[in-house]
Amino acid sequence: MTKDVPFHQITENRPGRWLITVDHATNRVPDWVGGGDLGIDPKEMDRHIAYDIGGLGLGRALAEALQSPMVWSDFSRLVIDPNRGEDDPTLVMQLYDGTVIPANRGISAAGVQTRLDRLHRPYHDALELLAARRSDTVICAVHTFTPRLRGRAPRPWEVGVLHSHLDSRLALPFIAALAAEGICVGDNEPYTGHLAGDSIARHALGPGRPNVLIELRQDLVATESGQRAWAARLAPILVTALTETGL
């Protein structure tokens, strides 16, 4: 059995106040979960259902551009979703975008607890330690979204910005700045921005940290060049928006 590595982080020589997080960075399945196999076709693990395609590279490039630390999970959200609260019914998905996850069907409470203890909780503990490293931390969560769900209409947005009604201090100026740059931006699209117990609620809304959650359309950041180009484009807009808020 290989050692669990539920998260990774970059902190050296990163003095910036931002903290870049990537909750759905990889599609890894630990070998103690179904022998490293969730029981679905391997091609399904390369789809957006297993991880945020391009998210890790985008997060790395953005953290570098902002000279700020970064933390990311290293397990598929199909194993257990780090962007869900521990009591969320979608914490361990049994069906996602038309794909049944056999290894999750009928999972016991003890099985969920094992995944929480070995994967979900260590990631969040690390995230909170980094967030608490200074009093003025700003959390920027990086996600990506598929251009089209099965049987659904195409999604036109290049960038989606998700935010909670409990704290839109940074998100709304950022949305306005993106639109001013001619970027097709979705305000709480393609998802709504408030989910009780999720990563932003836990590490930003609760402690009162400024925050923004960015969703990039996956076809735009599927390559390293696309990831770097979008990071270079987004970083100065983030900095300007934050400065203008006075946060």
N, C-alpha and C positions, 0 to 999 in steps of 0.2 A: 504494500500500500504506500502510495506516495504521500508526502506531507501536504496538508492543506495550505494553500496560499490564497486566502480569500480576498486580499487586496494588495495594491502596490501604491507607492506614493513617490513624489519628487518634491524635495524640500531644499536641497543644497543650493546656496547662492540664489535664493528666490525671496527677495525682501518685500515684494509687493503685498498689498493688503487684500487682494483678491484670493479666493480659494476656488479653484476649478475642480468640479466633481464630475465623474462619469459613472453613473449608476449601472449602466448596461453596456459595459465596455467590451466584454468578451463572450464567446459562446462555449466556454469550457464547462465540461461536466466532470466533477471529481470522480475518481475511480470507485469510491465507496457508494456512489449513487448509481445503482443498476449496473455496476461494473464499468461506469463511464458512458453509459448508453441509456437514453431515456425511452428507447423503444420506438423511435421514429426514424424515418429514412434519413440518412446522413445529409442529404440535400436540404432537408428541412432545417437542419442546424446552421445552414449558411444563409437562411432567410432572416428577415427582420424580426420574426417571432422569437428568435433565440438571443439576439443582441442588437444594439444600435450600430448598424453598418456605418463605418467612417467616424463614429463618435470618439473612439480612443485617439486616433490620429489628429482629429480636429481639436480635442481637448489638450493634447500635448502641444500643438502649435500655438493654441491660444494662451496656454499657461506660459509658454516661452515668450510670446510677444508681450505679455503683461508682467513678465518677470515675477511670477507668483507661484505658490505651491499648488500641487495637484494631487488628488487621490482618486483611485478607480477600483471598482470591484473586479474580481477575476473568477466569476462563475456566471453561467447563463441565467438569465431571468426566468427561464423555464424550470430551473432547479428550485429557485426561490427568488422572488423579486425584491431586490434591495430598495426599490422605490415604492414600497408598500409598507404600511404599518403592520405590526405583528398580528393584529386582529382583523386585518383586511381579508375578506373572503377570496380575493384574487391573489393572495400571497403566493400560493402554489397553484398555478394554472393547470387545468385539466383539458381545456380546449382553447386554442388561440388561432384566430383568423382561419378557421376551417380545419385546423390540424389537431387531432386528439393526441394527448401526451400519455401514453400507456403507463409509464413509470409513476405518474402522479395520480392515476385513478385509484380511488380507495385508499389513499395514503392515510396512515394512522396519525393520531395526535402526537404520538411519540416520534414518528418519522418527521413530522414538521418541526418538532422541538430540536431534533438532531440537526436539521438544516439551519435552523435559527442559531443554535449554539456554535456551529462550526463555520458558518459562512456569513449570515446576515448580521449578527451582533458584532463580530470582530470588525467588519467593514464600518459599521456605524460608530463603533468606539474610536476607530482611527480617524474617521471624518470629524468627529466632535473634538478630538484632541487637536487636530490641525485648526479647526475653526476657532478654538479657544486660545490659540497661540498669541493673539493680540486682541485688543478690545474693539478695534475698528474693522474687523473682517467683513468682507463683502463676498457672499456666496454666488457663484455663477455655475449653475448646473447645465451640463451639455448633454443633449440628446439628439437623436436623428429620427426621422419618420419616413416610412415608405411612401413613394409617390402615389400608390393606389392599393387599397385593401381589396381582397377578392370580392367581386360583385358590387363594388362601390365606384362612385365617380372619381375621376382623377383629382388629386389635390393640387391646387394651383400655387400655393405659397412657396416661396423660396425659404423663408425663415418664419418660424412661429415663435412667439414670445408668450410664455405662460406665466400667469401671476394670480395671486389670491386677492380677493376683495379686502383681505385683512392687511395687505401691504403691497401697494402698487407704486411706491415712491420712486423706484428705479425703473421698473418695467415700462411705465407709460411714457416717460421721456425717451427711453430707448426705442420704443416702438415708433414714436414720432420722428426720431432721428433716422431710423432705418427707412421709413417712408420718404423722408426728405432726400435720401440718397437714391431713390428710385427702386428700392428693393421691394419686391412683393411680399409683404409681411402680414402675418395673421395674428390678430389680437385674441389670445386664448384659442388659437387654432393650431393644429387640428384637434386639440384636446382642451378641455377646461383646465384651469390652472390651480384649482384648489381641491386637494384630496386629503382628508383628515389622516394624519399619521405618516404621510409620505416624507421624503427626505427634506424637502423645503420646509414643510410644517414643523418637522422635528428640529432641524438645525438652524433655521432662519426665522420663521415666524414666532416660534416659542421664545427664543432668546432675544428677539428683536433685531436681528441682523439684516441689513439691506441685502436684497437678493434679486436675482433674475434667472429664469429658466429659458434656455435657448433650444429650439428645435430646428435643425437643418434638414432639408429634404435630401434623402440619401443619394440620389443620382448626382447631386452637386458635390458631394464629399466622398464619393466612393474611391477616389484615388488620392495619393499623397499630395499631388499638385493641387487638387481641388481643396483639400483640407488646409493646406498652407495659404492658398489664395483667400479662402473665406476667413481664416483666422486673421490674416493681415487686414482684411476689410473690416472685420467686426471689432478688433481690439481698440482702435482709436475712437470708434463710435461709443463703445462701452465707457472708455475713460472720459470722454466729453460729457456723456449723459450723467455719469456719476458726479463729475465736477459741478455741473450745472444744478444738480439737486442740493448740493451743499451737505450731503450726508457724510 
